[in-house]
Amino acid sequence: MISHQVRAFVQLGPLPSELDDSEDGDEAFEARERALLAVEPPVSAEEADLLLGAFGEDDCFGLAWTLLHLVESAPAPAVSTAPPAGSNPWIIRLWQRHQNDKDPG
């Protein structure tokens, strides 16, 4: 089941870039921040899969880290196979963190 909060966040589209310093960029950031903070962890595996599409290319002033931790709150890793070359850096980061969890030594 997908919560209303996750749907509302995902419908806003990917996180905006830190490089967008326009008024529209500020509004997009604020809307996504409110929507992201409304999502309560843990998320379901289905919700985590949806949330993967919300990553942008950069940190989005820390929101991408909040999103990453939310995705990691799912009961199983959302990225359990190696992403193809050229994948979003946040998807690669999730994969690397999953690999590190499997082999802590």
N, C-alpha and C positions, 0 to 999 in steps of 0.2 A: 504494500500500500504506500502511496506517495502522499505526503502531507500537503496541505494547502500552502504552507510556508515554502516548502521546497519548490513546488510548482511556480509560485509567484516569483521566487528568486531566479529560477531557470528561464522563465519567460522574458526576463530583462535582457538576456543575452550574455555574452562573455564579459568578464571584467574589463573595464576600459584601461587603456594604457596610461602610465604616469606621464607620458609625453603630451597628452591632450590637456592643454591648459586653458581651453575655451570655457565659456559659461556652460555650454551644453555638457562638456566633459565633467565639470564640477557637479552638475545636477545628476549626471549618470552615476558618478561615484557615490554621491550621497544616497541615491535611490538604492543602489546595490548594497551599500553598507547597511542601511536599515533592513533591507530584505534578508541579507545574509545573517545578521545578528538575530533575526526573528526565528531562525531555524534552530531547533533544540537538538543537541546530540543525545543519544546516538541516532544516526540515520540508518535506515534499512539498506540492504545491499542494492535494491532497486533504486533507491534515492541516491546512493553513492554513484551508481552508474550514470544517472542523469546529471549529477553535479559535475562530473568530469568535463562535460561540455562547456562549463562556465569559466574555465581557466582562460585567462588572456595570455599574453606573451611575457609580461613582467610582473613585478610584485604588487602592483596596484596599491602602493602605499601601505602594504601589510595585509590587505584583504585576501590576497592569494594564499598567504600562510594560514589565515583563519579558515579559508575554504579547504585547504589541504588537511588541516586537523579535523575538520568536520567530516571529510571523506574518510579519513582514517578511523573515525568512530564507528564505522559500519562493522558488522560482525565478521566479515571476511574482506580480504584485500580487494579493492576495486580494480587494481591493475595487477593481475597475477601471471601475466605472460609478458615477455620482453616487447616493448613497443617498437614499431618499425622506425627505421632511420628517418629523421626529420620530424618526429612527433613533437607535440607541444612540450616545452621543457618541464612543465609541472607534471605531466603524465610520466615523463622519464624520471623525475625526482620521486614520484610515488613508487615507481617500480624499484628504483635503487633503495629506497627506504624499506620496502617489502623484502628485498634481498638481504639487506643488513639485519633485519629482524630474524630471518631464517638462520643466518650464520653470524652470531654475535662475536665470534672469536676471530 
